[in-house]
Amino acid sequence: MAINYRDPFEQLQRELEGMLESAFGSEGAGSLYPPVNLFDAGEHYVVKAELPGVQPGDLELTVQGNTLVLRGERKLTDRAQNGAYHRRERGEGQYRRVVRLPGPTEGEPQAQFRDGVLTVRLPKASAAKPRRVSITSN
């Protein structure tokens, strides 16, 4: 049976992004945050972020305490030189995404970038790993 962990701050962040997008259009600050999935893979926490059009050299990852900070910049090269946009939904610019982890980590995180998806594996701290408890009876 899978347990879904719901972060109340995630809902708040979505609402704030929606308000920014409605106020400033799809080019507002909310559209630059990459969508992120976070899940528990036993020995690791895994974070996957969709970053189409971003080069790995334009990314910076920092782990501190129970947070992963993803910073980067999306640079679009296909700007209309002598024309006008009819629709512009792909945002560009700098972004910073802070992902709160469900528990502490230790050891070296591993990051892989493939097909526009960043996958970060963060080893759990020993205290956060599940331990088997033996049961005694009288």
Protein Blocks (a to p, Z undefined) as FASTA:
>chain_A
ZZddddfklmmmmmmmmmmmmmnojmbmklmpccdddddehjaccdddddehiafklpcc
ddehjaccdddddddfkbcfkbccfbdfbccdddddddddfbdcedjdddddeehiacdd
ddddfklpccddddddZZ
